């Protein structure tokens, strides 16, 4: 058996071949990447511009310059944070557990990040914050956005407001770039009648990976957006390359990539390891499992992640709820499995894409993932904005149901850390 295993060893000759290819001055693929990086001023200048764009005072100044109505809400959010209007963690636990909360030990080593998707419009965040204050709920520590980038930047500073809000509340967030398979990248595919064509890759065909890099660097340098969704092996590779060049980019891999077994996870993490910086860091900060994974898959994947040295660096993002329509067979709820696996596997994110089953099935307009791609103009035309906000708040309630279940199990949660203090 040991002789057979030894055949799997990667020789240094193979690594030398890869290096020769990467460093070849005539390598047109790498040259095209370097040209885009140079267009934005090189890694150091790119990082400087991003830090400047991300600065909270600069974000608020830009909102003021465009006379954005969102600025007043940003200032309100700051005021609520500063006067500690949001419930503290100790009081939250007492509300759930009573006096015994003060005697319990909560596992911080396996704290679960509370995640919600998708925060399409900034006003939804304010509605969510007001509800959290009123009902003494927790605000998530992680937000996913899937709104068209060009549309949101022209919408009264929506992009700027979200970027500012995330810093104020203390949360990470992810944007989804417009350069993706659903934007007409594959000229042979259309709507549902050609859906099986997407099975060969949702992706970025032909020259789209380079367009993706260009788009990313634009939003990184102009809006300070660091984390984006990644759905294609080519753009995952380029995400690794940008970081290795010295750009402080980050990305998470989407559920659409299909990491549904530990071998797929190993392949993903092996690439991250191979192209990590000398200090061991990588631009991959999380990966979404496929909805089909079970807890044994997560356990085995964690062993891979630990072997690669990425336990703290790469978050496992797991769908706990899904939209009622257009993505999974309902009923779908993985909360009980999450509580079980969170006792032993660290750095898991509990992603809530839909409300709880008993709520969704009563809604006149239940959540539908296809509506993520609906333009705001069409939403307003159909009179759906209130219904979609209600769907989002249902997801927020599902987040809090998960937080309650984890708290009862003695497992800590990662929520908006500037809002919910431990004191």
C-alpha positions as CSV (number, residue, x, y, z in Angstrom):
1,X,0.0,0.0,0.0
2,X,2.8,2.4,0.9
3,X,4.5,1.7,-2.5
4,X,1.3,2.5,-4.3
5,X,0.8,5.7,-2.3
6,X,4.3,6.9,-3.1
7,X,3.3,7.1,-6.8
8,X,1.1,10.1,-5.9
9,X,4.1,12.3,-5.0
10,X,4.4,15.4,-7.1
11,X,8.0,15.8,-8.3
12,X,9.8,19.1,-8.2
13,X,10.4,18.7,-11.9
14,X,6.6,19.1,-12.5
15,X,6.6,22.3,-10.3
16,X,9.6,23.6,-12.3
17,X,7.6,23.1,-15.5
18,X,4.7,25.2,-14.1
19,X,7.1,27.9,-13.0
20,X,8.8,28.0,-16.5
21,X,5.4,28.5,-18.0
22,X,4.4,31.2,-15.6
23,X,7.6,33.1,-15.9
24,X,8.0,32.8,-19.7
25,X,8.1,36.4,-21.1
26,X,6.3,35.1,-24.2
27,X,3.4,33.7,-22.2
28,X,0.5,35.6,-23.8
29,X,-2.0,34.6,-21.1
30,X,0.1,35.9,-18.2
31,X,1.1,38.9,-20.2
32,X,-2.5,39.9,-20.7
33,X,-3.1,39.7,-17.0
34,X,0.0,41.8,-16.2
35,X,-1.1,44.4,-18.8
36,X,-4.4,44.9,-16.9
37,X,-2.6,45.2,-13.6
38,X,-0.2,47.8,-15.0
39,X,-3.2,49.7,-16.5
40,X,-4.3,50.3,-12.9
41,X,-0.9,51.4,-11.8
42,X,0.6,48.2,-10.4
43,X,-0.1,46.3,-7.2
44,X,1.1,48.9,-4.7
45,X,-0.8,51.8,-6.4
46,X,-3.9,49.6,-6.7
47,X,-3.9,48.8,-3.0
48,X,-3.4,52.5,-2.2
49,X,-6.4,53.5,-4.3
50,X,-8.5,50.8,-2.8
51,X,-7.7,51.8,0.8
52,X,-8.5,55.4,-0.1
53,X,-11.8,54.5,-1.7
54,X,-12.7,52.3,1.2
55,X,-12.1,55.0,3.8
56,X,-15.3,55.7,5.7
57,X,-15.0,59.4,5.6
58,X,-14.4,59.4,1.9
59,X,-17.4,57.2,1.4
60,X,-19.6,59.6,3.3
61,X,-18.1,62.6,1.5
62,X,-19.0,61.0,-1.9
63,X,-22.6,60.3,-0.7
64,X,-22.8,64.0,0.3
65,X,-21.4,65.2,-3.1
66,X,-24.2,63.3,-5.0
67,X,-26.8,64.4,-2.5
68,X,-27.7,60.8,-1.7
69,X,-30.7,60.2,0.5
70,X,-28.8,57.2,1.9
71,X,-26.4,59.5,3.8
72,X,-29.0,60.3,6.4
73,X,-29.5,56.6,7.0
74,X,-25.8,56.0,7.3
75,X,-25.7,58.8,10.0
76,X,-28.7,57.2,11.7
77,X,-26.9,53.8,11.7
78,X,-23.8,55.4,13.3
79,X,-25.9,57.0,16.0
80,X,-27.6,53.7,16.8
81,X,-24.3,52.0,17.0
82,X,-22.7,54.7,19.2
83,X,-25.6,54.8,21.7
84,X,-25.6,50.9,21.8
85,X,-29.2,50.6,20.6
86,X,-28.6,47.0,19.5
87,X,-28.8,44.2,22.0
88,X,-25.5,43.0,23.6
89,X,-24.5,39.4,23.4
90,X,-24.9,38.8,27.1
91,X,-28.5,40.2,27.1
92,X,-29.3,38.3,24.0
93,X,-28.2,35.0,25.6
94,X,-30.2,35.8,28.7
95,X,-33.3,36.4,26.6
96,X,-33.0,32.9,25.2
97,X,-31.6,30.9,28.1
98,X,-32.6,32.9,31.2
99,X,-30.3,33.1,34.2
100,X,-28.3,29.9,33.2
101,X,-26.8,31.9,30.3
102,X,-24.4,33.5,32.8
103,X,-23.2,30.1,33.9
104,X,-22.8,28.5,30.4
105,X,-19.6,28.1,28.5
106,X,-20.0,29.1,24.8
107,X,-17.7,27.5,22.3
108,X,-15.8,30.4,20.6
109,X,-13.4,28.0,18.7
110,X,-16.3,26.8,16.5
111,X,-18.3,30.1,16.4
112,X,-20.6,30.2,13.4
113,X,-20.8,33.2,11.2
114,X,-24.4,34.4,10.6
115,X,-24.8,35.1,6.9
116,X,-27.7,36.5,4.8
117,X,-28.2,36.6,1.0
118,X,-29.0,38.6,-0.9
119,X,-28.9,42.2,0.3
120,X,-30.0,43.7,-3.0
121,X,-30.8,47.3,-1.9
122,X,-29.3,49.5,0.8
123,X,-32.8,50.5,2.3
124,X,-33.4,46.8,3.2
125,X,-30.4,47.0,5.5
126,X,-31.9,49.9,7.4
127,X,-35.3,48.2,7.6
128,X,-33.4,45.1,9.0
129,X,-31.5,47.2,11.5
130,X,-34.8,48.9,12.8
131,X,-36.4,45.5,13.2
132,X,-33.3,44.1,15.0
133,X,-33.4,47.0,17.5
134,X,-37.2,46.7,18.0
135,X,-37.2,42.9,18.4
136,X,-33.7,42.6,20.1
137,X,-32.4,40.5,17.3
138,X,-28.9,40.0,16.0
139,X,-27.6,41.5,12.7
140,X,-25.6,39.1,10.6
141,X,-21.9,39.3,10.4
142,X,-21.8,38.6,6.7
143,X,-23.8,39.8,3.7
144,X,-23.9,38.6,0.1
145,X,-25.0,40.9,-2.8
146,X,-26.1,39.8,-6.2
147,X,-27.3,43.1,-7.7
148,X,-26.1,44.3,-11.1
149,X,-23.1,46.5,-10.4
150,X,-23.7,49.1,-13.0
151,X,-27.3,49.5,-11.9
152,X,-26.4,49.9,-8.2
153,X,-23.7,52.5,-8.6
154,X,-26.1,54.7,-10.5
155,X,-28.8,54.3,-7.8
156,X,-28.3,57.2,-5.5
157,X,-25.0,55.9,-4.1
158,X,-26.3,52.4,-3.2
159,X,-22.8,50.9,-3.6
160,X,-21.2,53.6,-1.5
161,X,-23.8,53.3,1.3
162,X,-23.5,49.6,1.6
163,X,-19.7,49.9,1.7
164,X,-20.0,52.5,4.5
165,X,-22.6,50.5,6.4
166,X,-20.5,47.3,6.5
167,X,-17.7,49.2,8.2
168,X,-20.1,50.9,10.7
169,X,-21.9,47.7,11.8
170,X,-18.8,45.5,11.6
171,X,-19.5,42.9,8.9
172,X,-17.9,41.4,5.8
173,X,-19.7,41.5,2.5
174,X,-19.4,40.1,-1.0
175,X,-20.4,41.8,-4.3
176,X,-21.1,39.9,-7.6
177,X,-19.5,41.3,-10.7
178,X,-21.5,41.8,-13.9
179,X,-19.0,39.7,-15.9
180,X,-20.6,36.3,-15.6
181,X,-22.3,33.7,-17.7
182,X,-25.8,35.1,-17.4
183,X,-24.8,38.4,-19.0
184,X,-24.7,37.0,-22.5
185,X,-21.1,35.8,-22.3
186,X,-22.2,32.6,-24.1
187,X,-23.9,33.8,-27.2
188,X,-25.5,30.4,-27.7
189,X,-27.5,30.4,-24.5
190,X,-30.6,32.3,-23.5
191,X,-33.3,31.7,-20.9
192,X,-34.8,28.5,-19.4
193,X,-35.2,26.9,-22.8
194,X,-31.4,26.6,-23.0
195,X,-30.8,25.9,-19.4
196,X,-29.0,22.6,-20.0
197,X,-26.4,24.5,-21.9
198,X,-25.3,26.1,-18.7
199,X,-24.4,22.7,-17.2
200,X,-21.1,22.8,-19.1
201,X,-20.2,25.9,-17.1
202,X,-22.0,29.0,-15.8
203,X,-18.9,30.9,-16.5
204,X,-16.6,33.2,-18.2
205,X,-15.9,31.9,-21.7
206,X,-13.2,33.0,-24.1
207,X,-11.8,36.4,-23.0
208,X,-14.2,36.9,-20.1
209,X,-11.7,36.0,-17.4
210,X,-9.6,39.0,-18.3
211,X,-12.8,41.2,-18.5
212,X,-13.5,39.9,-15.0
213,X,-10.1,41.0,-13.7
214,X,-10.6,44.4,-15.3
215,X,-14.0,44.8,-13.8
216,X,-12.8,43.7,-10.4
217,X,-9.9,46.2,-10.4
218,X,-12.2,49.0,-11.4
219,X,-14.5,48.4,-8.4
220,X,-11.6,47.7,-6.1
221,X,-9.8,50.9,-6.8
222,X,-12.9,53.1,-7.1
223,X,-15.1,51.7,-4.4
224,X,-12.7,49.7,-2.2
225,X,-14.7,46.5,-2.8
226,X,-12.4,43.7,-1.8
227,X,-14.5,40.5,-1.7
228,X,-16.4,39.3,-4.8
229,X,-18.1,36.1,-5.8
230,X,-16.2,33.7,-8.0
231,X,-17.9,31.1,-10.2
232,X,-15.4,29.8,-12.7
233,X,-12.1,27.9,-12.5
234,X,-10.4,30.4,-14.8
235,X,-11.3,33.4,-12.7
236,X,-10.5,31.5,-9.5
237,X,-7.0,31.0,-11.0
238,X,-6.7,34.7,-11.8
239,X,-7.9,35.6,-8.4
240,X,-5.0,33.5,-7.0
241,X,-2.6,35.3,-9.4
242,X,-3.7,38.8,-8.5
243,X,-3.0,38.1,-4.8
244,X,0.4,36.5,-5.6
245,X,1.3,39.6,-7.5
246,X,0.7,41.7,-4.4
247,X,-2.9,42.9,-4.7
248,X,-4.9,42.4,-1.6
249,X,-7.9,41.0,-3.3
250,X,-10.3,38.4,-1.8
251,X,-13.0,36.2,-3.2
252,X,-15.4,33.5,-2.2
253,X,-16.4,30.6,-4.4
254,X,-20.1,30.3,-5.3
255,X,-22.3,27.3,-4.8
256,X,-22.5,27.2,-8.6
257,X,-18.9,25.9,-8.7
258,X,-20.2,22.6,-7.3
259,X,-17.8,21.8,-4.5
260,X,-19.9,18.9,-3.4
261,X,-17.3,16.4,-2.2
262,X,-14.0,16.5,-0.3
263,X,-12.0,15.7,-3.5
264,X,-13.4,18.8,-5.2
265,X,-12.5,20.8,-2.0
266,X,-9.0,19.4,-2.1
267,X,-8.6,20.4,-5.7
268,X,-9.8,24.0,-4.9
269,X,-7.6,24.3,-1.8
270,X,-4.5,22.7,-3.5
271,X,-4.7,25.5,-6.0
272,X,-4.9,28.1,-3.2
273,X,-1.9,26.5,-1.5
274,X,0.2,26.2,-4.7
275,X,-0.3,29.9,-5.5
276,X,-0.3,31.3,-2.0
277,X,2.1,34.0,-1.0
278,X,5.3,33.2,0.8
279,X,3.6,34.2,4.1
280,X,1.0,31.5,3.4
281,X,-1.9,33.8,2.7
282,X,-4.4,33.3,-0.1
283,X,-7.1,35.4,-1.8
284,X,-9.6,32.6,-1.3
285,X,-11.5,33.5,1.9
286,X,-14.5,31.1,1.6
287,X,-16.2,28.5,-0.5
288,X,-19.8,27.6,-0.7
289,X,-20.6,23.9,-0.6
290,X,-23.1,22.5,-3.0
291,X,-26.5,22.1,-1.4
292,X,-26.1,18.3,-1.6
293,X,-23.3,18.0,0.9
294,X,-23.8,16.2,4.2
295,X,-22.0,16.5,7.5
296,X,-19.6,13.7,6.7
297,X,-18.6,15.7,3.6
298,X,-17.9,18.7,5.7
299,X,-15.9,16.7,8.2
300,X,-13.7,15.2,5.5
301,X,-13.3,18.6,3.8
302,X,-12.2,20.1,7.1
303,X,-9.4,17.5,7.3
304,X,-8.3,18.7,3.9
305,X,-8.5,22.3,4.9
306,X,-6.5,21.6,8.0
307,X,-3.8,19.8,6.1
308,X,-3.5,22.8,3.7
309,X,-3.2,25.2,6.7
310,X,-6.3,27.1,5.8
311,X,-8.6,26.5,8.8
312,X,-8.7,30.2,9.8
313,X,-8.2,31.6,6.3
314,X,-10.9,29.8,4.3
315,X,-14.5,29.8,5.6
316,X,-16.9,26.9,4.8
317,X,-20.1,28.7,3.7
318,X,-23.1,26.3,4.1
319,X,-26.7,27.0,2.9
320,X,-29.0,26.6,5.9
321,X,-32.1,27.9,4.1
322,X,-32.8,28.5,0.4
323,X,-35.3,30.6,-1.6
324,X,-38.6,28.9,-1.8
325,X,-38.6,28.9,-5.6
326,X,-36.2,28.1,-8.4
327,X,-33.2,26.5,-6.7
328,X,-33.9,23.4,-4.6
329,X,-36.7,21.0,-3.9
330,X,-38.5,22.2,-0.8
331,X,-38.7,21.8,2.1
332,X,-35.0,22.6,2.7
333,X,-33.6,23.4,6.1
334,X,-30.2,22.3,7.4
335,X,-30.3,24.0,10.8
336,X,-30.2,20.8,12.9
337,X,-27.3,19.5,10.9
338,X,-25.5,22.8,11.3
339,X,-25.8,22.6,15.1
340,X,-24.4,19.1,15.0
341,X,-21.4,19.9,12.8
342,X,-20.7,23.2,14.4
343,X,-19.8,21.4,17.6
344,X,-16.6,20.0,16.0
345,X,-15.8,21.9,12.8
346,X,-14.6,25.6,13.1
347,X,-15.0,28.5,10.7
348,X,-18.4,27.7,9.2
349,X,-20.8,30.3,7.9
350,X,-24.5,29.7,8.1
351,X,-25.9,31.2,4.9
352,X,-29.6,32.0,4.8
353,X,-31.0,32.5,1.3
354,X,-34.6,32.0,2.2
355,X,-37.0,32.3,5.1
356,X,-38.1,29.3,7.3
357,X,-40.4,26.8,5.7
358,X,-43.4,27.5,7.8
359,X,-43.1,31.2,6.9
360,X,-42.3,30.9,3.2
361,X,-45.2,28.6,2.4
362,X,-47.7,31.2,3.8
363,X,-46.4,34.2,1.8
364,X,-48.4,35.4,-1.1
365,X,-45.1,36.2,-2.8
366,X,-42.5,33.7,-1.5
367,X,-38.8,34.2,-2.2
368,X,-37.5,33.3,-5.7
369,X,-33.8,33.3,-6.6
370,X,-34.5,34.3,-10.2
371,X,-35.6,37.7,-8.8
372,X,-32.0,38.5,-7.9
373,X,-31.5,39.3,-11.5
374,X,-34.5,41.4,-12.0
375,X,-33.7,45.1,-12.7
376,X,-35.0,47.6,-10.2
377,X,-37.1,49.3,-12.9
378,X,-38.9,46.0,-13.5
379,X,-39.4,45.4,-9.8
380,X,-41.0,48.8,-9.4
381,X,-43.1,48.3,-12.5
382,X,-44.5,45.1,-11.2
383,X,-45.0,46.6,-7.7
384,X,-42.7,44.0,-6.0
385,X,-40.4,46.1,-3.9
386,X,-42.3,45.7,-0.7
387,X,-42.7,41.9,-1.3
388,X,-39.0,41.5,-1.9
389,X,-38.1,43.4,1.2
390,X,-40.5,41.2,3.1
391,X,-38.7,38.2,1.7
392,X,-35.4,39.6,2.8
393,X,-36.7,40.2,6.4
394,X,-38.0,36.7,6.4
395,X,-34.4,35.6,5.8
396,X,-33.3,37.8,8.7
397,X,-35.7,36.0,10.9
398,X,-34.3,32.7,9.7
399,X,-30.8,34.0,10.6
400,X,-32.1,34.7,14.1
401,X,-33.7,31.3,14.4
402,X,-30.4,29.7,13.7
403,X,-28.6,32.0,16.2
404,X,-31.1,30.9,18.8
405,X,-30.6,27.2,18.0
406,X,-26.8,27.6,18.2
407,X,-27.0,29.6,21.5
408,X,-29.2,26.9,23.1
409,X,-26.4,24.4,22.0
410,X,-23.7,26.5,23.7
411,X,-22.1,27.6,20.4
412,X,-21.0,31.1,19.9
413,X,-22.1,33.1,16.8
414,X,-20.3,35.8,14.7
415,X,-22.7,38.7,14.2
416,X,-22.2,42.4,13.4
417,X,-19.4,42.9,15.8
418,X,-19.6,46.7,16.1
419,X,-23.3,46.5,17.1
420,X,-23.5,43.5,19.5
421,X,-21.0,43.9,22.3
422,X,-19.9,41.2,24.7
423,X,-19.9,43.6,27.7
